[in-house]
Amino acid sequence: MSISIAVAVGENYAIGKNNQLLWHMPADLKFFKQTTTGHTVIMGRKTFDSVGRPLPNRRNIVITRDTQLKIDGVEVVNSLEAALEITKEEEKPVFIVGGAEIYKQALPLTHTLYLTTIHHHFDADTFFPAINKSEWKVIKSERHSADEKNPYDYTFEVLERI
């Protein structure tokens, strides 16, 4: 099994405030959808709540401390380890898609990072762990300028652990 992370961050590694995204960037949503469709996505319960439904055309796994939680169309587990255990036979990468605590636990185990950097410093209460760039090799990088639909400059990168 290969573990990947898909995340969009501000330049200050900001990812959210009050359990909401900090920006509306259709280009990033499209990149996320193209990257994760057909794969398993693993997320925390608060991230699932902010999305509001299972992501279509993906196996959805939600991590929660609530041992009684049941969600239609979602597999519910109580730890990252449990989520990885039920996906260990998968040939395709599994994607960690949030939130901050799940990212923090998964980053040391991650092989590939699909990173969107929104080129702006955001006021946030939730952050992605700082990335030690010496541990990663940039495989692909595409910088884009803001436009009528995407209010900030942004960069899509794919990084692999060295």
C-alpha positions in Angstrom: 0.0 0.0 0.0 1.2 3.5 -0.8 0.0 6.4 1.4 -0.5 9.8 -0.2 -1.6 13.1 1.2 -3.8 15.6 -0.8 -3.8 19.0 0.8 -4.1 22.7 0.0 -2.2 25.1 2.2 -1.6 28.8 2.4 1.9 30.0 2.4 1.9 29.9 6.2 0.6 26.2 6.1 -2.9 27.4 7.0 -5.6 24.9 6.1 -8.7 26.1 7.9 -10.6 28.2 10.4 -13.7 27.3 12.4 -13.7 23.9 10.5 -14.0 25.6 7.2 -11.7 26.1 4.2 -10.1 29.5 3.9 -10.6 30.0 0.2 -12.8 29.0 -2.7 -10.4 27.8 -5.5 -12.3 25.9 -8.2 -9.0 24.9 -9.8 -7.8 23.2 -6.6 -11.2 21.4 -6.2 -10.8 20.1 -9.8 -7.2 19.0 -9.1 -8.3 17.3 -5.9 -11.1 15.5 -7.6 -8.9 14.3 -10.5 -6.2 13.2 -8.1 -8.4 11.2 -5.7 -11.3 9.8 -7.8 -11.2 6.1 -8.0 -9.1 5.9 -4.8 -9.7 5.5 -1.1 -9.9 8.7 0.9 -9.3 8.8 4.7 -10.4 11.7 6.7 -11.2 12.8 10.2 -14.8 13.2 11.3 -14.6 17.0 11.4 -13.3 17.1 7.9 -16.2 14.8 6.8 -18.6 17.1 8.6 -17.3 20.1 6.7 -17.6 18.2 3.4 -21.1 17.1 4.4 -21.3 13.8 2.4 -19.2 10.9 1.1 -17.0 11.9 -1.8 -18.4 10.3 -4.9 -16.5 7.6 -6.8 -14.1 7.0 -3.9 -14.0 4.6 -0.9 -14.6 6.9 2.0 -13.1 6.1 5.5 -13.8 8.4 8.4 -11.7 8.3 11.6 -13.5 9.2 14.8 -13.3 8.6 18.5 -17.1 8.0 18.6 -17.3 4.2 18.6 -21.1 4.3 17.9 -21.0 6.6 14.8 -22.5 5.2 11.6 -22.6 7.1 8.3 -24.2 5.8 5.2 -21.7 5.2 2.4 -18.7 5.5 4.7 -16.6 3.1 6.6 -16.0 4.4 10.2 -12.9 3.5 12.2 -11.4 4.7 15.4 -7.8 5.4 14.4 -5.5 6.0 11.5 -3.9 2.6 12.2 -7.3 1.0 11.8 -7.9 2.9 8.5 -4.6 1.8 7.2 -5.2 -1.8 8.3 -8.4 -2.1 6.2 -6.7 -0.6 3.2 -3.4 -2.6 3.3 -4.3 -4.8 0.4 -5.0 -1.9 -2.0 -2.8 -1.6 -5.0 -3.7 2.0 -5.7 -2.5 4.8 -3.3 -4.8 5.7 -0.4 -5.2 9.4 0.2 -5.2 11.2 3.5 -7.4 14.2 3.0 -7.6 15.9 6.4 -7.8 17.3 8.9 -4.8 18.6 10.8 -4.4 15.9 13.4 -4.8 13.1 10.8 -2.3 14.9 8.6 0.1 15.1 11.5 -0.2 11.4 12.2 0.1 10.4 8.6 2.9 12.6 7.3 5.7 10.4 8.6 4.1 7.4 6.8 3.4 9.2 3.5 5.2 8.4 0.3 3.6 11.1 -2.0 2.4 14.5 -1.3 -0.1 16.2 -3.6 0.4 19.8 -2.4 -1.5 22.9 -3.6 0.0 26.1 -2.2 -2.3 29.1 -2.2 0.1 32.1 -2.4 -1.4 34.1 0.4 -1.0 34.2 4.2 -4.3 33.4 5.8 -5.7 34.0 9.3 -6.3 30.4 10.4 -6.7 28.2 13.5 -5.7 25.0 11.8 -2.4 24.3 10.1 -0.7 21.5 8.1 2.6 20.3 9.7 5.6 22.1 8.3 7.3 20.1 5.6 11.0 19.4 5.8 11.8 20.0 2.1 15.1 18.1 2.4 13.0 14.9 2.8 11.1 15.4 -0.4 11.8 15.6 -4.1 9.5 17.7 -6.4 8.3 15.4 -9.2 5.9 17.9 -10.8 5.2 21.6 -10.2 2.7 23.9 -12.0 2.4 27.6 -11.0 -0.8 29.4 -11.9 -1.9 33.0 -11.7 -5.1 34.2 -10.1 -8.0 34.6 -12.5 -11.7 35.4 -12.4 -12.6 32.1 -10.7 -9.5 31.6 -8.5 -8.7 34.7 -6.4 -5.1 33.8 -5.5 -2.0 32.6 -7.3 -1.4 29.0 -6.6 1.0 26.1 -7.3 0.2 22.4 -7.8 3.1 20.2 -6.7 3.7 16.4 -6.5 6.4 15.5 -4.0 7.9 12.1 -3.3 9.7 11.1 -0.2 13.4 10.7 -0.8 
